[in-house]
């Protein structure tokens, strides 16, 4: 059995890192044209890709709680429009 060195990652871990990096890159590209947009709008755009809050926060440069709050505001606005 081959021993794993401390700094080495197995193939599955490398794939997960590559997938995460790709998602983050695509997220940045999706909101690149929305530089002046509010956080609520950015979260609405990135929610379409079902990204977790942590990744949305990294893309937008804010905390995960800010993402949660923005999503809540977005839902309140959409519910107010329906009434």
Secondary structure, DSSP 4 states (H G I P E B T S, - for coil): -PPPPTT---HHHHHHHHHHHHHHHHHHHHHGGGTTS-HHHHHHHHHTTT--HHHHHHHHTS-HHHHHHHHHHHHHHHHHHH-
